[in-house]
Structures are given as structure tokens and as C-alpha cells.
Amino acid sequence: MQLFHRSTSLSATFDDTNLVSAAGLIPAMALAVSTGLAELANRWLTLPGYFGANAGLKVTALVAGMRASADSIDDMALLRHGGMKKLFVGTYAPSTLGSFLRAFTFGHVRQLDAVARRWLVNVAQVAPIVAGIDDYALVDIDDTIKEVHGYKKQGSGYGYSGVRGLNALIGIVSTTSAAPAIIGARLRKGAAGSPRGAGKFVADVLATVTRLRSGTASGLVLLRADSAFYGHAVVSAAHRAGAKVSITARMDPTVKRAIATIPDDAWTTIDYTDAIRDETTGTWISSAEVAEVPFTAFSSRKISERITGRLVVRRIPELNPFEGAGQPTLFDTHRFHAFFTTSTLDTVTADKTHRQHAIIEQVNADLKDSALAHLPSGKFTANAAWLVLATIAFNLARAAGTIAGSTLRKARTETIRRKLIQIPARISTSARKHVLHLPASWPWETGWTALFAAACGPPRTATI
């Protein structure tokens, strides 16, 4: 591609008051408002005085900015260009939105959590972002370190990653037919251990899952996590909520003794890296095998607090790096990976399902590639509120992509932003009506039109 005209024959000027660079915000924010986001914020947020005024408009402004690629408070200035004020009410200055965030206390962040949870239930009734949750729900939790720079970031510290940052605890839910939606997020100090507060967090996210399911739902709810969350607080919280668990177990002496009791003929070959299926027998030819053994977790606690289940173990041959030429090992050695589960899935399915827990890493990467590219404030509670707003923006993108069509149903939010949100448009007025003139031959016109029709159609009554 090259310029049609010589560059010397072109000129540019910023003078059009009828252009907008992100016309996709119109259906996206119409969807957010029609499902009660602003009303919920007005009802639940109790910030004092000036800061609490028009809380719903400020929350939706921050979400709109994030959805249009803002990853800092200064970036919120993109809400005030061209014809944005002709289309939206509440296009606040970045300084106003920054003051709003800095007014948050820990209690106000928890109120914003409540807004996010209730709004997710509302939007799930309009867009099938958790389709199939009544039959099968996979809940994943994990924490991630968001690196920060400088010593003025309140709460920053060196955690397990070895870098200075803040610790974000994330919970997601996915189904066999729906991409992950975020059902909880909590910001912690950078030096916080992974399991800190995880029991209460699990109880909260599983309560949200219950609200997302119908009253007659009886399908499996499975909580997955890595070994950092293998503890009584997390497992018991899931047990009280009626969920099953699938959590990587640390290789402590009790787990090692249980693995040692597995007989040699109990191992089943599985589909794993470099596996080949035997066309004659239909079995897998693979170096990885799985087996299971009954197991009681937390046996050192009193009987009423012990939880029975099974240990599913995957073993892989250990290649001896010190093996000399012509000196093979005397016996096979293996690396073992065990997880504790209370589900009734068969051994092979349980192992495959547990390995899919890695899907939450994609969500973490997605957040860090969008609104969570920065934690913009020096104040810890402002950053905590920013994290919750980032999850709302994530779920809004997921809902918009689901409505737009199958090709965007499981797309990354960056892809949704590029195809549905950041579309330039020119505003014209005729008979007191605004008309948006969008680019001809836009490749994703069909999806955008479907989203616009669904979000900007007859008004809906949202459940507050």
C-alpha cells in the first residue's frame, strides 16, 4: 500500500466537531446502561459529597474510556473529542475521574464489587455470556502480579515473581459453550501470598455463580486452582457452597505416600504432548500416564474438617541429564503431578479438565493488554477500584462480542475493540435526529449492526 497522492499535496487539521473515533461505544454503552450499570452504581456507591455525585455517570465514563483503549487516567481525555458530547452525557475531564477514584476507601471498593456482580447477572440475561452454566460451570481462580515502578505506589512490594508490583486475585467462570467471564477481582499488596483472603474470595465468586444459574440448576460446578491455593480455607469454602474442587496438590510427604501406593497396572496412557493414536487399538501411544488413589485432605485437622476425595496423578518419564554414553539408567524414574479433586469425573477426563485451568492465564494477559496495562494511581484503593472497573469493561466487551456473532463470541477483548468499538463515524443531523455515517465496506459491518440493533432497540427493564 502507498499514498495515492504525493505527501506534499496533503494537509491535515483538527477542526471537525462532528467526528468520533470510537462509534462502537454507542451500542456498547447503551448495553451497559440498559442493563442497569449506572443505576446500580448510583444505588450502591456512597462516596461522600461532591465525589459521590453522579456516581453512575462517572463509573460508566471510566468503563467507556477503558473499552476505547484507555489504560491510564490521562487517557480518559479521549472521551472529550469531536462530537462525543453530542452522543454522550457525562464526558468528564480526566482530572474529575481521577479525583473520583482517589475518593474510594476499602468499603467503597467492596461496594463497587457488589455493583459489578449484580450488573453481570443483569447482562447475562441479555447476552448469553454464560450459556450452559446450569449444566456445567468451570470456576478458576488465580493471582497475578502487575508490575509497578517507583516507591510511591501504595502497597507495592516484591512478591513471588521477584518484581515490584501489586497482587491481583482474579476469578473467572466458563462453560463448554461460553468464553470466560470475570466474576471477581481483588487487589492486594504486592508482597501478599497467593492464599491470603482466598477463602472469602472463593465464597464470593461461587455466590455470584449461584446468582447466574437458575434456581433449578443441578449441573456440576468445579473450582480449579493451582497448588498455591491448596489449603483448607479454599477447599472448605467451595465445599460449603456446594461446588467440587480440582486443585493441584503440593508434593508433601502425605501426597508422596499416597502416590507410592498406586500399583503399576493402574496407569492409563493419555493424550499429551507428542502423543500418537494407534489406529488399530484406538489407544494413545504417549509418555504420559494417569492414575488415581482415594485421598483424605487435611488429615491433620479434626475429623469434622477433613475432606475426602481422590488424588489424580499424572506421571511423565524423567530424563536423566547426567546419563553418560553407554550407561543407561538402572530403572525408570518419573515426574509426578498430582491434584486433589472431589468431582466424579473419570480419571482421564478429570486430568484433561484440570489442565485446562490454564485458560485463566489468557484472561490475565488480556487484562494486562488493555485497561490493566497500568495501575494509574499512587493510592491503593484507587487502583483497587480501577481493577474492578477493568473487569466490568472486560465483561462488557465479552457481552458485545457475544451479541455481534459467533466469530467474536470467544475473541480477545482487544480484537473486539478493534472490530466493534474503534470505528470512526461522522455525525449528521436531520429532522432532529442524529445519523452516524460509518465507513463503507467495513469488514465487520454485520456484527456491528447486530450489536447496534440489540443494544439500541426498544428500552429494556433492568433488574436492580
N, C-alpha and C positions, 0 to 999 in steps of 0.2 A: 504494500500500500504506500502511496506517496501523495503529496499535495496536488490537487487539481490545478490550483493557481500558484504562481510564484509567491513566496512568502513576502516579498516586497510589495505585493498588491493587496495584502490583507491587513486589517486593523482590528483592534478589539477595544471594547469599552464596557464597563459595568454600569448600565443605565436602565435596564428593563425591570420595571416593577411588577410585571405580570408573569415572570418565570419562577418556577420552583424546581429544585434539583432532585427532590425525592417525593414524587407524586404518589408512590406506593404507601406513604404514611397515611393517606386519606382512608383507604379501606382498612388498613391495619389498626389505626387509632379508632375508627368507627367500630371495629370489632371489640376493641378494648373497652370503649365507653358503653356499648350496648350490652356488654356482659357485666357491667357494674363496677369496673375498676375505680373510677373516680368517686362514685357513691360510697364504696367500701372504705376508701381512704378518708373521706370526709367523716365517715361514721366512727372509724376505729382509731384514727390518729388524733392524739390530744396534745400536740405541741402547743406551748404557751403563746399567747398574744399574737403579734404580727407573724411569727413563724408558722403558726397553725392556720392562719387564714388561707382559704382556698387550697387546702392540702391536696385535694383531689386533682386540681389543675396542675399543681407542681409535680405530683407523682407521675401523672400522665405525660407531662413535658419531659421529665427525665427519661422515662421509658421510650418516648418517641425519639429523643436525641440518641439514645443507645441503639435503637433499631435503625437509625440512619447513619450509624458508624461512629458516633461519639464515644470516646473512651477516656475522656477527662472532662472536668467541669468547664474549662475554656472552650472545648469543642461544642458545647451546647449553644454557642453562637450561631450554629448552622440552622437553628430554628427561626432565625430572625432575618432571613434573606428574601429578596424578591417579593413574591406575592404570598408568602406564608401567612401574613396577618389577615389576608383576605379569606383564607381557608380555615384557620385555627384561632381559637381563643386561648390565651394563656401561653403565648410565646415569650416566656420570661427571659430576662437577661441572665447570663451565666453567674453574675455576682449574686443575684437573688436566689438562684437554685443552690449555689454554694452555701449561702447563709442558712437556707432551709436544711441542708444536710448536716451542717455543723451544729444545729439546734437539737439533734437527736441525742437522747440518752439511751441506756441499755433497754429501759422499759419501752421507749418508743420504737426501737428496733424490733422488739418482740411484737408490738402492735402491728408493725409493717409485715412481720411474718404471718400474722393472722390474716391480714389483707391478702397476701399472696396465696395462702392456702384456700381461702374462700373464693377468691377470683378464679383459681384454677378449676375448682368444682363447677363454677358457672360456665367457663369457657369450654369445658369438656362436654357440656350439654349441647353446645352449638357446633363444635368441631370435634370429630372423632379422634382426638389425640391419644386416648387411652382405650381404643377399641379392643374388645376382648378381655378387659380387666376382670370381668366377672368370672371368667373361666380359668384364667392363668395370669398371674401377675408376678413379675420378677422385680424385686426391690434391691437396689445396690447402694451401698454407702462407701465412701472413701474420702480421704482428705488430700489436699494438695497445697503445696507451698507457693504462694505468689510472691516473687522476689520484689523487694523494695530497696531503695537506695537512700542513704543518709540516716542520721540518728534521730531526726525529728519526727519520724513516723511512730506514733504512739503504739506501743505493744509489739513493735517489731523485734525480732530476735533470731538466733540461729537454731533451727530445728534439725530434724534428721537428715535433711538434704545438704546441710553444711553451708547454706547461703542465708543471708539476712532476708527475712520476709515475714509475712503473716500467714496463718494457717486457716484454710477454708475447708470446712466439712460440708460435703455435698451428698444429697440423697436423690436418687432418680427412680422412676418406675417405667418399665417397658413391658410389652406383651408380644405375642407371636406375630401380631399384625401391625403394631404401632411402634414408632421410634421412641427413644427415651424422652420423658418429660421430667423436669426437675420438681421434686415435691418437698424439698427442704434445703436450706443452706444456712450455715452459721460460721461467722468469722471468729477466730481465736488468736491468741498471742502466738508469735512465731515459734517460740520455744515449747509450745504445748505438745504433749504427747498425743498420738493418734486417738487413744481410747478416752481421752478426757471429755466428759459430758456425753459420751456416745450412747449411753443407756437411755438418757432422757431424749436425745435426738432421735433414736430409733422409735421410741414410743410416739413421738410427734409425727414422724413420717408415716408410720403404719396407721395412725389415726386418720391421716389425710387419705391414705389408700382406702380405708373403710368408707370415708365420705364419697370417694369417687366411684365406689361399687354400689350396685343396687342392694336393697335390703334383703333380697333373696339369694344373693350371690353365695356360692358354696365352693368355688374353684380354689386351686392352690395359690397361696401367697408365699413366695420363697424369698427370704432375705439372704443376700450374698455379700461376703466381705472377705478381706484378706486377713492374714494372721495377726495384724496389729489390733484387730477388733475381737480376737478370740478371748472372751472374758465372760464372767458370769453376768455382769450388768447388761451387756448387749443380748446375749442368748436368752436370759430370763425375760427381758423386755419384749423380745419377739414372741416368746412362749406365752406370755400373758396376753398379748394382742392376737393370739390365735394363728400366728404365722410360723412356718417352718424355717429352718436355717440351713445354710450351706456356707461354712466359714472355715478357711484354711487354719489348720491346727499347727501350733509350734511343735517342733520336734523335741519335746521334753522326754524324760525317761519313761513316763507313763505311756506316751504315744509310741515310743520305740518298742516297749514291751508288747504292746498290742499288735504292732506290725510283725514282730517276731513270731507270733502265734499263727500267722496265715500259712497254710500248707502250700507246697509248691504247685499242686494241681488246681489251686483255686484261682490262678491268674488268667485273665482273658485279654487277648490281644485287641488293641483298639486302633481306630483311625487316628493317626497322629502324623507329625512331620515326616515326609518321605515314605508314608505308608503306601502299599500296593494291595489291591484286592485280587485274591485268587479267583479267576473266572470259573474254575471247576467246582470248588467248595463254597465260594462266596464269602470266605473268611478273609480277614485282614492279615497281611504279612507286614509286620511292624515291629520296631524295637520297644515300643511302649505297651505296658500291660496294666490292667487294673484288677483290684480285688477289694473285698470289704470284710470287716470284722465288727461284731457288736461292741459298743463302747459306751461307757458312762462318763460324761464330762463333769469336771469339778468334784471328783470323788473325795477330795479333802474337806469339803464342806459338809454340813449336817445333811442327813438323808433327804429332808424335805426340799433342799436346794439343789440336789443333784439332778442332772438332766440326762436321760437315756436316749441313745440314738445309735448311730453306727459310724465307723471310720472308713471312708472310702480312700483307698491308697492307689496312687499311680507310681509305677516304677520304671526307670529308664536305665539302661546299662551305663555304668560309669567307665569312661575311657581313661586308662591309667597313663598319665602323661610321662611317667618315669619308666615305662616299659622299654627295655633295651632290645636291640635287634636279636632275634632268635631266642628271646626269653619271654614267652607268653605268660600271662597271669595264671596262677595255680587254680583259681576259682573265679566265677563271675561275681562282680560287685555291681551294686545298683545305687542310684539316687532315688530317694523316696519323697513323694509329695502327697501329704495326707490332708483331708478336710473332714470336719465333723458335720454330719447332716442328720436332721430329724425327718426328712421327707421320705416318701415311699417310692421314689423313682428307682428304677433298676440301676444296677451298678454302672453300666456303660453310659446310660443317659444322664445319671447324676454327675458323673465326671465331666461329660461334654457340656452340660448346663453350667457347672461351676466354672469351667474355663472361660465361658462367655461373659463372666463378670468383668472382663477387661473392657467391655463396652463403656464403662464409666470413665475410662481414660480419654475416650473420644469426646465426651461431654466436657471434661476438664479442659482439654485442648481447645474445644470450641469456645468456651467462655474466655479463655486467655487470648484467643484470637479476635475477640470482639470487645464487649464492654469491660471485661476484666483484664484488658491489656495493661491497665494501670489501676492502682488504688489511689485515687486522686487527692485525698485529704491527709493532713497531718494528724487529724483526730480519729481515734479508733472507731468510735460509734458512727461517725460519718461514713467511714469505709465499710462498716458492717451494714449500714443501710444501703450503700451503693451495691454491695454484693446481692442483697435481697432484690433490689430493683433490676439487677442484671439477670437474675433468674426469671423475673416476670417478663423481661424483654425476650429472653430465650424461649419461654413458653408461648409468647405471642407470635414469634416467628414460626414456631412449630405448628401452631393453630393455623396461621396464614398459609403455610406450605401445604398443610393437610387439605384445606378447603380448595386451594388452587389446582390440585390434581395429583395423580399418582406419581408423576415424575419428581415432585418436590416433597412428597409425604415424608421421606426419610432423609432429605437433604440437610447438609450443614447449614447453620443459620447464616453464614457468610454467603453461601450460594443463594439462599432465599433473599437476602438483602440485595445482592447483585441483580437478580432476575425480577423481583417483585417490588422492591422498595425504592431503590435508587433509579427511578425513571424520570427523566426531565419532562416537564409539561409547561405549556403556556396557557394562562387563564384568559378567557374572553367572557364578556357579559352580554347576554341577550335576553330581553323581556324579564329583567331582574333575576335571571338565572345564570349561574356560573357554568361554563363549559371548559373542560380540560382537553387541550389538544396535545395528544401524545405522539411519540414518533411512529411514523408509518413503518410497517414491516417489522415491528418489534418481535423477536423470536419467541417470546413467551407471552404473547398477547392473550392467548386462550386462557391460560392460568390466571393472569391478572384480571381479565374480565370476569371470570368465575368468582374470584375473591371480591371484586368490587360489587358484583350483584348480590353476593351473600351478606356482605357487611353493610352495604349502603341501601339495602332494600327497606321494606316496612320495619318500623321500630319493634324491638322485642322487649319483653318484660323480664328483667334480670332478677334472680333471686338474691337478695341481700343477706 
